[in-house]
Amino acid sequence: MNLEALDKQYVLQTYARDYTNFTHGIGSKLYDDKGVEYIDFASGIGVSSVGHANKHLTQAICEQAQKIIHISNLQVIEPQAKLAKKIVELCGYDAKVFFANSGAEANEGAIKMARKYGTVNFDTKKYKIISLGHSFHGRTLSALTATAQESFHPDTFAPYPKGFSYVANIDDIYDAIDEETIAVIIELTQGEGGVMNFDKHKVQELAKFLQEKKLLLIVDEIQTGIYRTGSFLESNNYEITPDIVTVAKGLGGGVPIGAIITRHKEILSAGEHGTTFGGNYLSTAAGLAVLDILSELKQGGQLQETIEYFDKKLDHIIAQYSDLFIKKTGLGLMRGIVAKDDAIKNAVIKNAMKQRVIVLKSGRNTVRFLPSLTITKEEIDEGFARFEKALSETRVS
Ligand SMILES: *Cc1c(COP(=O)(O)O)cnc(C)c1O
């Protein structure tokens, strides 16, 4: 049975899958089972933050696996404690960390924290969480309910948890807050919603307002965090210190890990939240290696160089292909180019794959780029050369 047939027969078909069989990679190059090379401008979906087969990361994983992979969270776990320290140092403010296995799970924990905060700090319980249109917060029931896109809430999966409400944009939050509201959850740059970022001043005003009212700001940095937008956290760019930040995707370089970072260091006590796998030796050893690599790239200035190099390529695309695209969006190495319509976007992504460069979609019309943060200039050049071929092909069809 070939791989496609095997997948179709035995794996639940919850994805509209491409059937290229990638067998290995190195840096931002991927190879399929016929040895054909692809340039990876997607890193999974912003996960392989240090590229494929990164020596430092694979060595850390192998060495850890040979010693101990897992023990329960009832024991202290050395790399977990060290990773928490590193994360707090990189955040730049006093906080503590809880480790989960994924983004959605980190958001679930953040929602629980907010609800507890709203229970113990007010005379009458506050529990409602406001989220923003076009947001994406994950696939578990609460995270899905927090995701402010109606298409994610079909009747098929009802009933959804109570306590979530939606606004179109930041200005609408103020009127939406009622006696029972405890928190606002926001992605500073919406990853799935079109790589659109919110105005810095408006976010700062919101953060100040919430703080004055003793309400919580939860920033979902599952996609934007871990240097994706140029700083360790995008909230660092916005110069805010949120009550709770969730991260995941890039943190383990592909090993599943999520984390909740909070300034409310005593918000949960023993027994109130937990996980079997979260923060085990393997994932936190991977996280430590990833942060070693990325914090060095940031400090040495190479990350900024890569970001600027990539940005120039996008400028070139927008200038040369104004018949296909309207503008570039995003920041750091979380970028988008907005196509004139969704048919163009779909054709570009398909033709790019044919030309052996992997890009993603976002929102309705946006072609999204989430390359590894260690991508080289040579890989960027090659990727865009192929991407331009895909654009020429899109033009004639
Ligand atoms: C990917 C993502 C999630 C969900 O993360 P999972 O690991 O798939 O559960 C949540 N929020 C944002 C902003 C994301 O990009």
PDBQT file of the ligand as one rigid body, heavy atoms in Angstrom, charges set to zero:
ROOT
HETATM    1  C1  LIG A 401      -1.135  27.529  16.793  1.00  0.00    +0.000 C 
HETATM    2  C2  LIG A 401      -1.824  28.471  17.686  1.00  0.00    +0.000 A 
HETATM    3  C3  LIG A 401      -2.602  28.015  18.773  1.00  0.00    +0.000 A 
HETATM    4  C4  LIG A 401      -2.844  26.549  19.044  1.00  0.00    +0.000 C 
HETATM    5  O1  LIG A 401      -1.678  25.846  19.316  1.00  0.00    +0.000 OA
HETATM    6  P1  LIG A 401      -1.697  24.245  19.284  1.00  0.00    +0.000 P 
HETATM    7  O2  LIG A 401      -0.315  23.857  19.694  1.00  0.00    +0.000 OA
HETATM    8  O3  LIG A 401      -2.053  23.830  17.893  1.00  0.00    +0.000 OA
HETATM    9  O4  LIG A 401      -2.727  23.803  20.253  1.00  0.00    +0.000 OA
HETATM   10  C5  LIG A 401      -3.170  28.963  19.606  1.00  0.00    +0.000 A 
HETATM   11  N1  LIG A 401      -3.000  30.286  19.384  1.00  0.00    +0.000 NA
HETATM   12  C6  LIG A 401      -2.263  30.758  18.357  1.00  0.00    +0.000 A 
HETATM   13  C7  LIG A 401      -2.080  32.224  18.181  1.00  0.00    +0.000 C 
HETATM   14  C8  LIG A 401      -1.671  29.866  17.461  1.00  0.00    +0.000 A 
HETATM   15  O5  LIG A 401      -0.956  30.335  16.420  1.00  0.00    +0.000 OA
ENDROOT
TORSDOF 0
